[in-house]
């Protein structure tokens, strides 16, 4: 069974295991990359980086104006003016 490097025995077994190990590492590397990439894409759209969608951008700007008004940073007149501009 242990005939050296003639294609059968221990020598060819180590070569096959080395290739399988490399393929396994490559497979899991691609899998991890795909999972990380997918998670980053989904979290990016949830944060409002939707690629320039103007309705979403004006909605988040309106949300900021509402928060500023609620904190008392802007007056009612300023709030009304900004809200009207953002809705256009």
PDB file as gemmi writes it, atoms N, CA and C in Angstrom:
CRYST1    1.000    1.000    1.000  90.00  90.00  90.00 P 1                      
ATOM      1  N   UNK A   1       0.813  -1.187   0.000  1.00  0.00           N  
ATOM      2  CA  UNK A   1       0.000   0.000   0.000  1.00  0.00           C  
ATOM      3  C   UNK A   1       0.859   1.253   0.000  1.00  0.00           C  
ATOM      4  N   UNK A   2       2.008   1.213   0.607  1.00  0.00           N  
ATOM      5  CA  UNK A   2       2.883   2.388   0.715  1.00  0.00           C  
ATOM      6  C   UNK A   2       3.953   2.301  -0.364  1.00  0.00           C  
ATOM      7  N   UNK A   3       3.574   2.679  -1.562  1.00  0.00           N  
ATOM      8  CA  UNK A   3       4.478   2.501  -2.690  1.00  0.00           C  
ATOM      9  C   UNK A   3       5.225   3.772  -3.081  1.00  0.00           C  
ATOM     10  N   UNK A   4       5.172   4.802  -2.281  1.00  0.00           N  
ATOM     11  CA  UNK A   4       5.896   6.030  -2.628  1.00  0.00           C  
ATOM     12  C   UNK A   4       5.037   6.960  -3.462  1.00  0.00           C  
ATOM     13  N   UNK A   5       5.605   7.556  -4.466  1.00  0.00           N  
ATOM     14  CA  UNK A   5       4.911   8.557  -5.290  1.00  0.00           C  
ATOM     15  C   UNK A   5       4.431   7.989  -6.616  1.00  0.00           C  
ATOM     16  N   UNK A   6       4.046   6.764  -6.664  1.00  0.00           N  
ATOM     17  CA  UNK A   6       3.647   6.146  -7.925  1.00  0.00           C  
ATOM     18  C   UNK A   6       2.164   6.338  -8.230  1.00  0.00           C  
ATOM     19  N   UNK A   7       1.468   7.186  -7.477  1.00  0.00           N  
ATOM     20  CA  UNK A   7       0.057   7.415  -7.759  1.00  0.00           C  
ATOM     21  C   UNK A   7      -0.869   6.727  -6.787  1.00  0.00           C  
ATOM     22  N   UNK A   8      -0.363   5.739  -6.054  1.00  0.00           N  
ATOM     23  CA  UNK A   8      -1.191   5.100  -5.049  1.00  0.00           C  
ATOM     24  C   UNK A   8      -0.443   5.138  -3.724  1.00  0.00           C  
ATOM     25  N   UNK A   9      -1.175   5.148  -2.644  1.00  0.00           N  
ATOM     26  CA  UNK A   9      -0.551   5.136  -1.341  1.00  0.00           C  
ATOM     27  C   UNK A   9      -0.557   6.514  -0.689  1.00  0.00           C  
ATOM     28  N   UNK A  10       0.360   6.707   0.238  1.00  0.00           N  
ATOM     29  CA  UNK A  10       0.399   7.900   1.087  1.00  0.00           C  
ATOM     30  C   UNK A  10       0.690   9.181   0.308  1.00  0.00           C  
ATOM     31  N   UNK A  11       1.551   9.139  -0.686  1.00  0.00           N  
ATOM     32  CA  UNK A  11       1.956  10.326  -1.431  1.00  0.00           C  
ATOM     33  C   UNK A  11       0.803  10.990  -2.169  1.00  0.00           C  
ATOM     34  N   UNK A  12       0.001  10.236  -2.870  1.00  0.00           N  
ATOM     35  CA  UNK A  12      -1.120  10.822  -3.608  1.00  0.00           C  
ATOM     36  C   UNK A  12      -2.224  11.260  -2.658  1.00  0.00           C  
ATOM     37  N   UNK A  13      -2.340  10.607  -1.518  1.00  0.00           N  
ATOM     38  CA  UNK A  13      -3.355  10.980  -0.534  1.00  0.00           C  
ATOM     39  C   UNK A  13      -3.062  12.369   0.021  1.00  0.00           C  
ATOM     40  N   UNK A  14      -1.822  12.686   0.292  1.00  0.00           N  
ATOM     41  CA  UNK A  14      -1.467  14.003   0.816  1.00  0.00           C  
ATOM     42  C   UNK A  14      -1.717  15.086  -0.227  1.00  0.00           C  
ATOM     43  N   UNK A  15      -1.472  14.808  -1.476  1.00  0.00           N  
ATOM     44  CA  UNK A  15      -1.728  15.779  -2.528  1.00  0.00           C  
ATOM     45  C   UNK A  15      -3.209  16.084  -2.656  1.00  0.00           C  
ATOM     46  N   UNK A  16      -4.033  15.055  -2.574  1.00  0.00           N  
ATOM     47  CA  UNK A  16      -5.480  15.255  -2.684  1.00  0.00           C  
ATOM     48  C   UNK A  16      -6.008  16.026  -1.478  1.00  0.00           C  
ATOM     49  N   UNK A  17      -5.489  15.747  -0.301  1.00  0.00           N  
ATOM     50  CA  UNK A  17      -5.939  16.454   0.892  1.00  0.00           C  
ATOM     51  C   UNK A  17      -5.524  17.925   0.838  1.00  0.00           C  
ATOM     52  N   UNK A  18      -4.367  18.202   0.275  1.00  0.00           N  
ATOM     53  CA  UNK A  18      -3.927  19.586   0.134  1.00  0.00           C  
ATOM     54  C   UNK A  18      -4.837  20.371  -0.791  1.00  0.00           C  
ATOM     55  N   UNK A  19      -5.234  19.754  -1.884  1.00  0.00           N  
ATOM     56  CA  UNK A  19      -6.145  20.412  -2.833  1.00  0.00           C  
ATOM     57  C   UNK A  19      -7.511  20.605  -2.191  1.00  0.00           C  
ATOM     58  N   UNK A  20      -7.998  19.593  -1.496  1.00  0.00           N  
ATOM     59  CA  UNK A  20      -9.306  19.717  -0.840  1.00  0.00           C  
ATOM     60  C   UNK A  20      -9.273  20.800   0.233  1.00  0.00           C  
ATOM     61  N   UNK A  21      -8.186  20.909   0.969  1.00  0.00           N  
ATOM     62  CA  UNK A  21      -8.057  21.956   1.973  1.00  0.00           C  
ATOM     63  C   UNK A  21      -8.082  23.342   1.342  1.00  0.00           C  
ATOM     64  N   UNK A  22      -7.374  23.501   0.242  1.00  0.00           N  
ATOM     65  CA  UNK A  22      -7.362  24.791  -0.461  1.00  0.00           C  
ATOM     66  C   UNK A  22      -8.756  25.145  -0.974  1.00  0.00           C  
ATOM     67  N   UNK A  23      -9.440  24.175  -1.562  1.00  0.00           N  
ATOM     68  CA  UNK A  23     -10.795  24.417  -2.070  1.00  0.00           C  
ATOM     69  C   UNK A  23     -11.745  24.762  -0.927  1.00  0.00           C  
ATOM     70  N   UNK A  24     -11.602  24.102   0.191  1.00  0.00           N  
ATOM     71  CA  UNK A  24     -12.454  24.377   1.349  1.00  0.00           C  
ATOM     72  C   UNK A  24     -12.213  25.795   1.869  1.00  0.00           C  
ATOM     73  N   UNK A  25     -10.960  26.203   1.987  1.00  0.00           N  
ATOM     74  CA  UNK A  25     -10.650  27.564   2.437  1.00  0.00           C  
ATOM     75  C   UNK A  25     -11.184  28.584   1.447  1.00  0.00           C  
ATOM     76  N   UNK A  26     -11.032  28.331   0.167  1.00  0.00           N  
ATOM     77  CA  UNK A  26     -11.555  29.230  -0.860  1.00  0.00           C  
ATOM     78  C   UNK A  26     -13.077  29.329  -0.774  1.00  0.00           C  
ATOM     79  N   UNK A  27     -13.756  28.205  -0.610  1.00  0.00           N  
ATOM     80  CA  UNK A  27     -15.210  28.199  -0.515  1.00  0.00           C  
ATOM     81  C   UNK A  27     -15.703  29.013   0.682  1.00  0.00           C  
ATOM     82  N   UNK A  28     -15.118  28.789   1.852  1.00  0.00           N  
ATOM     83  CA  UNK A  28     -15.552  29.513   3.041  1.00  0.00           C  
ATOM     84  C   UNK A  28     -15.173  30.988   2.970  1.00  0.00           C  
ATOM     85  N   UNK A  29     -14.074  31.298   2.318  1.00  0.00           N  
ATOM     86  CA  UNK A  29     -13.715  32.703   2.120  1.00  0.00           C  
ATOM     87  C   UNK A  29     -14.744  33.433   1.272  1.00  0.00           C  
ATOM     88  N   UNK A  30     -15.174  32.800   0.186  1.00  0.00           N  
ATOM     89  CA  UNK A  30     -16.206  33.392  -0.676  1.00  0.00           C  
ATOM     90  C   UNK A  30     -17.529  33.484   0.072  1.00  0.00           C  
ATOM     91  N   UNK A  31     -17.863  32.475   0.845  1.00  0.00           N  
ATOM     92  CA  UNK A  31     -19.106  32.480   1.611  1.00  0.00           C  
ATOM     93  C   UNK A  31     -19.116  33.626   2.629  1.00  0.00           C  
ATOM     94  N   UNK A  32     -18.030  33.799   3.351  1.00  0.00           N  
ATOM     95  CA  UNK A  32     -17.950  34.881   4.337  1.00  0.00           C  
ATOM     96  C   UNK A  32     -18.031  36.234   3.647  1.00  0.00           C  
ATOM     97  N   UNK A  33     -17.346  36.386   2.529  1.00  0.00           N  
ATOM     98  CA  UNK A  33     -17.407  37.642   1.777  1.00  0.00           C  
ATOM     99  C   UNK A  33     -18.840  37.942   1.345  1.00  0.00           C  
ATOM    100  N   UNK A  34     -19.558  36.953   0.846  1.00  0.00           N  
ATOM    101  CA  UNK A  34     -20.928  37.157   0.389  1.00  0.00           C  
ATOM    102  C   UNK A  34     -21.844  37.569   1.544  1.00  0.00           C  
ATOM    103  N   UNK A  35     -21.677  36.955   2.698  1.00  0.00           N  
ATOM    104  CA  UNK A  35     -22.506  37.298   3.856  1.00  0.00           C  
ATOM    105  C   UNK A  35     -22.217  38.720   4.310  1.00  0.00           C  
ATOM    106  N   UNK A  36     -20.945  39.087   4.416  1.00  0.00           N  
ATOM    107  CA  UNK A  36     -20.586  40.442   4.841  1.00  0.00           C  
ATOM    108  C   UNK A  36     -21.097  41.463   3.835  1.00  0.00           C  
ATOM    109  N   UNK A  37     -20.927  41.192   2.560  1.00  0.00           N  
ATOM    110  CA  UNK A  37     -21.396  42.109   1.517  1.00  0.00           C  
ATOM    111  C   UNK A  37     -22.916  42.265   1.582  1.00  0.00           C  
ATOM    112  N   UNK A  38     -23.637  41.177   1.751  1.00  0.00           N  
ATOM    113  CA  UNK A  38     -25.093  41.243   1.838  1.00  0.00           C  
ATOM    114  C   UNK A  38     -25.574  42.031   3.046  1.00  0.00           C  
ATOM    115  N   UNK A  39     -24.954  41.814   4.182  1.00  0.00           N  
ATOM    116  CA  UNK A  39     -25.334  42.545   5.395  1.00  0.00           C  
ATOM    117  C   UNK A  39     -25.069  44.031   5.221  1.00  0.00           C  
ATOM    118  N   UNK A  40     -23.936  44.378   4.646  1.00  0.00           N  
ATOM    119  CA  UNK A  40     -23.625  45.794   4.444  1.00  0.00           C  
ATOM    120  C   UNK A  40     -24.600  46.451   3.471  1.00  0.00           C  
ATOM    121  N   UNK A  41     -25.026  45.731   2.453  1.00  0.00           N  
ATOM    122  CA  UNK A  41     -25.979  46.306   1.494  1.00  0.00           C  
ATOM    123  C   UNK A  41     -27.331  46.547   2.161  1.00  0.00           C  
ATOM    124  N   UNK A  42     -27.790  45.611   2.968  1.00  0.00           N  
ATOM    125  CA  UNK A  42     -29.080  45.780   3.626  1.00  0.00           C  
ATOM    126  C   UNK A  42     -29.045  46.868   4.682  1.00  0.00           C  
ATOM    127  N   UNK A  43     -27.959  46.970   5.435  1.00  0.00           N  
ATOM    128  CA  UNK A  43     -27.885  48.009   6.450  1.00  0.00           C  
ATOM    129  C   UNK A  43     -27.696  49.377   5.819  1.00  0.00           C  
ATOM    130  N   UNK A  44     -27.072  49.446   4.671  1.00  0.00           N  
ATOM    131  CA  UNK A  44     -26.886  50.726   3.990  1.00  0.00           C  
ATOM    132  C   UNK A  44     -28.235  51.294   3.550  1.00  0.00           C  
ATOM    133  N   UNK A  45     -29.134  50.481   3.020  1.00  0.00           N  
ATOM    134  CA  UNK A  45     -30.435  50.993   2.584  1.00  0.00           C  
ATOM    135  C   UNK A  45     -31.302  51.365   3.774  1.00  0.00           C  
ATOM    136  N   UNK A  46     -31.142  50.691   4.918  1.00  0.00           N  
ATOM    137  CA  UNK A  46     -31.932  51.035   6.093  1.00  0.00           C  
ATOM    138  C   UNK A  46     -31.520  52.376   6.683  1.00  0.00           C  
ATOM    139  N   UNK A  47     -30.279  52.774   6.475  1.00  0.00           N  
ATOM    140  CA  UNK A  47     -29.800  54.036   7.006  1.00  0.00           C  
ATOM    141  C   UNK A  47     -30.136  55.218   6.111  1.00  0.00           C  
ATOM    142  N   UNK A  48     -30.693  54.983   4.966  1.00  0.00           N  
ATOM    143  CA  UNK A  48     -31.101  56.081   4.106  1.00  0.00           C  
ATOM    144  C   UNK A  48     -30.181  56.342   2.945  1.00  0.00           C  
ATOM    145  N   UNK A  49     -29.200  55.509   2.687  1.00  0.00           N  
ATOM    146  CA  UNK A  49     -28.317  55.678   1.545  1.00  0.00           C  
ATOM    147  C   UNK A  49     -28.879  54.871   0.379  1.00  0.00           C  
ATOM    148  N   UNK A  50     -30.014  55.288  -0.114  1.00  0.00           N  
ATOM    149  CA  UNK A  50     -30.713  54.479  -1.107  1.00  0.00           C  
ATOM    150  C   UNK A  50     -30.331  54.832  -2.530  1.00  0.00           C  
ATOM    151  N   UNK A  51     -29.291  55.590  -2.723  1.00  0.00           N  
ATOM    152  CA  UNK A  51     -28.847  55.869  -4.077  1.00  0.00           C  
ATOM    153  C   UNK A  51     -29.518  57.069  -4.698  1.00  0.00           C  
ATOM    154  N   UNK A  52     -29.936  58.032  -3.918  1.00  0.00           N  
ATOM    155  CA  UNK A  52     -30.471  59.260  -4.478  1.00  0.00           C  
ATOM    156  C   UNK A  52     -31.971  59.261  -4.692  1.00  0.00           C  
ATOM    157  N   UNK A  53     -32.701  58.457  -3.997  1.00  0.00           N  
ATOM    158  CA  UNK A  53     -34.146  58.460  -4.098  1.00  0.00           C  
ATOM    159  C   UNK A  53     -34.676  59.729  -3.425  1.00  0.00           C  
ATOM    160  N   UNK A  54     -35.182  60.672  -4.220  1.00  0.00           N  
ATOM    161  CA  UNK A  54     -35.510  61.996  -3.691  1.00  0.00           C  
ATOM    162  C   UNK A  54     -36.667  61.962  -2.695  1.00  0.00           C  
ATOM    163  N   UNK A  55     -37.632  61.053  -2.871  1.00  0.00           N  
ATOM    164  CA  UNK A  55     -38.737  60.997  -1.921  1.00  0.00           C  
ATOM    165  C   UNK A  55     -38.238  60.529  -0.556  1.00  0.00           C  
ATOM    166  N   UNK A  56     -37.298  59.600  -0.548  1.00  0.00           N  
ATOM    167  CA  UNK A  56     -36.740  59.137   0.722  1.00  0.00           C  
ATOM    168  C   UNK A  56     -35.878  60.226   1.342  1.00  0.00           C  
ATOM    169  N   UNK A  57     -35.115  60.952   0.521  1.00  0.00           N  
ATOM    170  CA  UNK A  57     -34.250  62.007   1.043  1.00  0.00           C  
ATOM    171  C   UNK A  57     -35.073  63.130   1.649  1.00  0.00           C  
ATOM    172  N   UNK A  58     -36.162  63.530   0.991  1.00  0.00           N  
ATOM    173  CA  UNK A  58     -36.982  64.597   1.545  1.00  0.00           C  
ATOM    174  C   UNK A  58     -37.700  64.121   2.802  1.00  0.00           C  
ATOM    175  N   UNK A  59     -38.043  62.835   2.881  1.00  0.00           N  
ATOM    176  CA  UNK A  59     -38.667  62.302   4.077  1.00  0.00           C  
ATOM    177  C   UNK A  59     -37.732  62.358   5.263  1.00  0.00           C  
ATOM    178  N   UNK A  60     -36.460  62.036   5.056  1.00  0.00           N  
ATOM    179  CA  UNK A  60     -35.516  62.093   6.159  1.00  0.00           C  
ATOM    180  C   UNK A  60     -35.201  63.540   6.522  1.00  0.00           C  
ATOM    181  N   UNK A  61     -35.180  64.429   5.535  1.00  0.00           N  
ATOM    182  CA  UNK A  61     -34.959  65.849   5.835  1.00  0.00           C  
ATOM    183  C   UNK A  61     -36.138  66.408   6.630  1.00  0.00           C  
ATOM    184  N   UNK A  62     -37.340  66.008   6.255  1.00  0.00           N  
ATOM    185  CA  UNK A  62     -38.525  66.440   6.990  1.00  0.00           C  
ATOM    186  C   UNK A  62     -38.490  65.896   8.421  1.00  0.00           C  
ATOM    187  N   UNK A  63     -38.005  64.696   8.574  1.00  0.00           N  
ATOM    188  CA  UNK A  63     -37.865  64.107   9.906  1.00  0.00           C  
ATOM    189  C   UNK A  63     -36.894  64.933  10.763  1.00  0.00           C  
ATOM    190  N   UNK A  64     -35.807  65.383  10.153  1.00  0.00           N  
ATOM    191  CA  UNK A  64     -34.838  66.208  10.877  1.00  0.00           C  
ATOM    192  C   UNK A  64     -35.465  67.535  11.286  1.00  0.00           C  
ATOM    193  N   UNK A  65     -36.248  68.127  10.377  1.00  0.00           N  
ATOM    194  CA  UNK A  65     -36.922  69.394  10.700  1.00  0.00           C  
ATOM    195  C   UNK A  65     -37.896  69.193  11.863  1.00  0.00           C  
ATOM    196  N   UNK A  66     -38.630  68.085  11.845  1.00  0.00           N  
ATOM    197  CA  UNK A  66     -39.557  67.799  12.941  1.00  0.00           C  
ATOM    198  C   UNK A  66     -38.816  67.634  14.264  1.00  0.00           C  
ATOM    199  N   UNK A  67     -37.677  66.954  14.228  1.00  0.00           N  
ATOM    200  CA  UNK A  67     -36.898  66.781  15.453  1.00  0.00           C  
ATOM    201  C   UNK A  67     -36.374  68.115  15.971  1.00  0.00           C  
ATOM    202  N   UNK A  68     -35.909  68.961  15.059  1.00  0.00           N  
ATOM    203  CA  UNK A  68     -35.399  70.270  15.479  1.00  0.00           C  
ATOM    204  C   UNK A  68     -36.510  71.113  16.094  1.00  0.00           C  
ATOM    205  N   UNK A  69     -37.702  71.030  15.528  1.00  0.00           N  
ATOM    206  CA  UNK A  69     -38.842  71.774  16.074  1.00  0.00           C  
ATOM    207  C   UNK A  69     -39.226  71.220  17.452  1.00  0.00           C  
ATOM    208  N   UNK A  70     -39.196  69.909  17.577  1.00  0.00           N  
ATOM    209  CA  UNK A  70     -39.543  69.291  18.857  1.00  0.00           C  
ATOM    210  C   UNK A  70     -38.539  69.655  19.952  1.00  0.00           C  
ATOM    211  N   UNK A  71     -37.270  69.808  19.600  1.00  0.00           N  
ATOM    212  CA  UNK A  71     -36.254  70.200  20.581  1.00  0.00           C  
ATOM    213  C   UNK A  71     -36.262  71.699  20.859  1.00  0.00           C  
ATOM    214  N   UNK A  72     -37.039  72.465  20.080  1.00  0.00           N  
ATOM    215  CA  UNK A  72     -37.108  73.906  20.295  1.00  0.00           C  
ATOM    216  C   UNK A  72     -36.000  74.680  19.604  1.00  0.00           C  
ATOM    217  N   UNK A  73     -35.316  74.059  18.660  1.00  0.00           N  
ATOM    218  CA  UNK A  73     -34.219  74.726  17.965  1.00  0.00           C  
ATOM    219  C   UNK A  73     -34.723  75.725  16.929  1.00  0.00           C  
ATOM    220  N   UNK A  74     -35.908  75.497  16.395  1.00  0.00           N  
ATOM    221  CA  UNK A  74     -36.482  76.413  15.393  1.00  0.00           C  
ATOM    222  C   UNK A  74     -37.893  76.807  15.823  1.00  0.00           C  
ATOM    223  N   UNK A  75     -38.333  77.962  15.332  1.00  0.00           N  
ATOM    224  CA  UNK A  75     -39.667  78.453  15.685  1.00  0.00           C  
ATOM    225  C   UNK A  75     -40.727  77.775  14.819  1.00  0.00           C  
ATOM    226  N   UNK A  76     -41.991  78.033  15.158  1.00  0.00           N  
ATOM    227  CA  UNK A  76     -43.108  77.467  14.390  1.00  0.00           C  
ATOM    228  C   UNK A  76     -43.096  78.004  12.962  1.00  0.00           C  
ATOM    229  N   UNK A  77     -42.795  79.291  12.791  1.00  0.00           N  
ATOM    230  CA  UNK A  77     -42.746  79.870  11.444  1.00  0.00           C  
ATOM    231  C   UNK A  77     -41.637  79.223  10.606  1.00  0.00           C  
ATOM    232  N   UNK A  78     -40.481  79.049  11.215  1.00  0.00           N  
ATOM    233  CA  UNK A  78     -39.367  78.409  10.508  1.00  0.00           C  
ATOM    234  C   UNK A  78     -39.719  76.964  10.158  1.00  0.00           C  
ATOM    235  N   UNK A  79     -40.356  76.256  11.079  1.00  0.00           N  
ATOM    236  CA  UNK A  79     -40.785  74.880  10.829  1.00  0.00           C  
ATOM    237  C   UNK A  79     -41.745  74.815   9.649  1.00  0.00           C  
ATOM    238  N   UNK A  80     -42.747  75.709   9.638  1.00  0.00           N  
ATOM    239  CA  UNK A  80     -43.722  75.718   8.543  1.00  0.00           C  
ATOM    240  C   UNK A  80     -43.049  76.017   7.208  1.00  0.00           C  
ATOM    241  N   UNK A  81     -42.126  76.971   7.199  1.00  0.00           N  
ATOM    242  CA  UNK A  81     -41.436  77.330   5.958  1.00  0.00           C  
ATOM    243  C   UNK A  81     -40.599  76.156   5.438  1.00  0.00           C  
ATOM    244  N   UNK A  82     -39.834  75.522   6.310  1.00  0.00           N  
ATOM    245  CA  UNK A  82     -39.002  74.395   5.900  1.00  0.00           C  
ATOM    246  C   UNK A  82     -39.846  73.200   5.459  1.00  0.00           C  
ATOM    247  N   UNK A  83     -40.922  72.949   6.167  1.00  0.00           N  
ATOM    248  CA  UNK A  83     -41.801  71.831   5.804  1.00  0.00           C  
ATOM    249  C   UNK A  83     -42.394  72.051   4.413  1.00  0.00           C  
ATOM    250  N   UNK A  84     -42.847  73.276   4.131  1.00  0.00           N  
ATOM    251  CA  UNK A  84     -43.419  73.575   2.813  1.00  0.00           C  
ATOM    252  C   UNK A  84     -42.374  73.441   1.701  1.00  0.00           C  
ATOM    253  N   UNK A  85     -41.151  73.892   1.975  1.00  0.00           N  
ATOM    254  CA  UNK A  85     -40.082  73.760   0.966  1.00  0.00           C  
ATOM    255  C   UNK A  85     -39.743  72.298   0.691  1.00  0.00           C  
ATOM    256  N   UNK A  86     -39.731  71.493   1.727  1.00  0.00           N  
ATOM    257  CA  UNK A  86     -39.367  70.096   1.547  1.00  0.00           C  
ATOM    258  C   UNK A  86     -40.459  69.282   0.866  1.00  0.00           C  
ATOM    259  N   UNK A  87     -41.694  69.692   1.019  1.00  0.00           N  
ATOM    260  CA  UNK A  87     -42.787  68.958   0.378  1.00  0.00           C  
ATOM    261  C   UNK A  87     -42.872  69.242  -1.114  1.00  0.00           C  
ATOM    262  N   UNK A  88     -42.292  70.343  -1.561  1.00  0.00           N  
ATOM    263  CA  UNK A  88     -42.338  70.688  -3.001  1.00  0.00           C  
ATOM    264  C   UNK A  88     -41.405  69.862  -3.813  1.00  0.00           C  
TER     265      UNK A  88                                                      
END                                                                             
